[in-house]
Amino acid sequence: MSTASEIRDVTSQYVSGKIDARRFQDWFLAVSLGNWADDKARDLSDNIEGLLAEASHAGWKEAELLEQLETAACDMGGNRFGRVTTTRG
């Protein structure tokens, strides 16, 4: 079961550059299938899924997606991730 804390942690790893987009997407696919620990985890997963879909449809650069993911996770009770500025996206 995925918890909101776990979702924030792995999202933080992606936002900070510790894991790449492919690894995050592969992990998130399993999370989005619906084995959530509680409503907070489900809501956060749904929010991230919406952002990924919007980013894909609208052609966002990766930097914009990272910013939106960080904001979404913080809005769901997390702290700022201390994102590392990279040359991605």
N, C-alpha and C positions, 0 to 999 in steps of 0.2 A: 504494500500500500504506500502510495506517495503522500507525503505530508507537504504542507505549504512551506515549511522550513527547508525540506529537501529540494523542492522546486526552486525556491529562492537561492539556495546554495549552488545548485548546478547552473542556474541562470547567471549567477555571479561569476562562476568560473568562465562562462562564455563571454560575458561582458568584459571581464578583465583580461581576456586573451589566454587564459590557462588551458582552455580546450577550444578546438576549432568549430566552425559552423556545422560541419558534417557530423561530428561527434555529438554536438548539442541536439541537432535535428533527429538523429537516430535515437538518442535517449528520450527526447521529448515525444516522439511518436509512441513509444511504449507508455509513457505517462498519460498521454491524451486519450488512450483507449478506455480510461475510466476507472481504474483501480485506486481511488482516492481515499485517504484516511478520514476526511471530513469535508464540510462545505467550503472552508477556506481554501483547501487544496484544489477542489473542483473549480471554484471561482477564479483562482489564480491561473490554473491550467487553461480554462476557457478564455481568459483575457490574453494570455500569451498566444494561444492558438489563433485568436482574432488578429493579433498584431502580425504574426507570421503570414497569415493570409493576405492582410492588407499590404504588407511590405512586398510580397510577391506580385500581387496584382498591380500595385502602384509603381513598382520598379524602384523602391527605396534603395539607397546606397546602404551598405552594411553599417556605417557609422550612425545613420539615422535609426536603423533598427535597434542597434545597441542602446542608444539613448532612450528609445521608447520602452525597451525591455527593462532597463534600469528603473525608469519612472514607474512602470506598471508594478514591478516587484516592491518598490518602496511604498507605493500607494496601498499595497496589500499588507502592510505591516512590517516591511523590512527596512533596513538602513541603506544609505547610499553605498554603492559597491566599491567606490574608489577606483573607477575605471582607469585603466592604463591607456594613454593615448598611443595609438599605433597608426600605421599607414594603411590599415585595412579600410576598404570601401570608399 
